[in-house]
Amino acid sequence: MHIGDSTSVGLESADFLHNPAYRLTAQYKDVGVKNVTTDISGARAIIEHWNNQPNSLDAIKKFEAQGYQGCYVLAIGNNDVANISVGGAGPISARIDLMMQHAGSNPVMWLTSRTLKTSGPYTDANFPSLSNALIAACEKYPNLRVFDWRNEVQTAWYQPADKIHYTSHGYKERAERIARALANAFPASGATSSCVVHSGLSASQ
């Protein structure tokens, strides 16, 4: 189950990834995920709603109510960091707790994030708080793994004017690396003992 915000929209979009083999669903299947479901919505945060669309908490509660048993990949937090910076309910650790409580005992891989912004709510200076809070949360939630996307993503993968979302090549990299990181976090033989996981792909790809 992949729950994402606007930074996941391009992962499944033919506009960005013309070849279906490069898209997120195909990449998950390539590493052995049998059933892939995505719940992706732009401007999504954990607590706040945008245009009455389901937020991240609504999404995970829905799957919890359906009795979902499986792995969650959470590619969220961008809008939470930004919202907190302008007075939204915090800290970020409390928002992480909300999601993890509804994930139950299911395995969870949560992505860190990065932007190229140097000012405003989405300035990258705000984003280490998400990384630090996620890593700290591993001590509380043994089923949580953190994919350190922040330290894998390359500057060239961002849309130059946007500085938050990715180019087609960036989305291709993101899809493959998320899937590889998931396989490393929760291999068939059991979960890795490390809180922080990586895709294992080289930076030069």
N, C-alpha and C positions, 0 to 999 in steps of 0.2 A: 504494500500500500504506500504509494508516494503522495504525500500531501505537500503542496507547494504554492508559492506566490508567483508574481509575475516573472521572476527569474527562472521559473520552470516552464513557462508557456512555450518558449521557443524549442524546448526539448522534444516536443511532440508536434511541432508545427511544420507543415510542408512548405511554408513560406521561407523558413530558415534551413530546414533539413529536407531537401528534395528527395534524397534517397531514404526510404523507410528503414533500411538497415542501420542508419546512423542515429535513429531516434531512440528515445529512452526505453520504450517497451522492448524493442529489439535488443538493446544492449543488456537489459535485465535478463532476457531469455538466454542470451549468449553465455551468461555466467551461471545459468541453472535455475533461475526463478521460473516456476511453472505457471503461476497465475499472476498476472500483472494488472493492478488497478491504479489509476491515478485520479487524484482530486486536486485540481490546480485552478487557482483563481487569482486574477490580478488584484493588486493593492491589498492583499490579504494580511491581516495581523492575527494574533492569538485572541485578543480581547475586543479590539475595535471592529466595527463593521463598516464596509464601504458600499454605498448604494444598495443597502439591504442584502448584500450577498453573504453567504455563510462564511464565517471567519474560521480560523484554524481549529479553534476549540469546538465549534459546531461540527466541523468535519470529523474530528476524532470521536466525538460523542456519538455521532451517527453510526460509525462503524462499531463502536463499543456496544451500542444498543442492538446491533445486528448480530452480535456474538462473534465478531471477527477474531480469527486466530491466525496469526502470521506476523510478518515483519513490517514495521513502519519505517519509512524513510521520510524524515522531516526536513524539507528544504525551505524553512521559514525563519523569520527573525529579523529580516531587513526592515520591515515596516514597524516592528516592535521597537527596535533600537531607535528609529527615527521618531516614533510617537513619544517614547519616554523622554527623549531629548527636548521635546517641546511641552512637557508637562503631563504626559500620559502616565497611567498607573504603573508603578514599578515596585521593586527593581526587576530587572530581566529574569533573575533567578526565580521570582514568584510566578512569572509567566511560564517558565520551563516546568516548574512544579505542576502547574495546571495540566499541561499536555501529558506529562509523564504519569500523573495519577490516572488519567483515562486510557493510557496505553496499557495499563495493567502489567502483567508479566511478559507481554509480548516483546520480542527483541526490537530495539529502536536504534536507528542510526540517524544522527542529526548533523547537519552541515554547519560549519562556520561560514563566515561571509566576509566580503571585502568590496569596497567601492573605490573609485578613483576621485571621488568628490573631495574637495578641500575646504568646503564651507557648507553651511546649512544643516538640516536635520540628518541628511544622509552622508555627512562628512565621514571619511574613513576613520578619523580619530575616535569616533564613537563605537567602532565595531570590535575592538579587542574586548570590550565588556561582554559581548556575546560569547566569544571564544572562552574567556576565563570562567564565565558562569556555567557553560556546558561542561568544561573539564571538571569543575568543582562538583557538578551534579553527578558525575560518575561514581563518586563515593557514596552517594545516597541511593542511586539506582543501578544495581549490578547488571541490568539488562540494557544499559545505555552505552553506545559507542559514538564517538565524535569523529566525523570525517573532516579533516583539516583542509577544506577547500581553500580557505584563505591563503594558505601557504603553497598551494599548487597552481592557483589561477595566475595566468600571465597577463600583463598589461595589454598586450596586443590583442587579447581575446575580447576586449570591451568595445562597445560602440563608442567611437570617439566623442560624439556630442553628448551622449547620454551618461556615460561613465558609471552606470549601474548594471545595465543589461548587456548582452553579449552579441557578437557577430555570429554568422553562420558557423564559422570555424570554432568560435568559442563555445557555442552550444554543442557542437559535435564532441569537443573535448570534455565538456561538462557531463554529457550523457555517458560517455564511455568511462570516465573517471568515477562517477557516482556508482555505476554498476560494479566496477572493479573493487572499489572501496567496500561496497556491501559484501562482496564475496570474501574479502579479507577480514571484515568484521565478524561475519557469521558463516564460516566455511561449513561444508557438509559434515565435517568431523566435530563441530561444536564451536562456540564463540571464542574469539581471541581473548586473552587476558588483558590486553592493552586497551586503555580508554580511548586513546587517539589512534585513528587508523588513516591509511593513505591508499591511493590507487595502485601505487607501485609502478606507474608509468613515468617515463622520463619527462623532464621539463621542456625538452627540445621538440617534442612531438607537435 
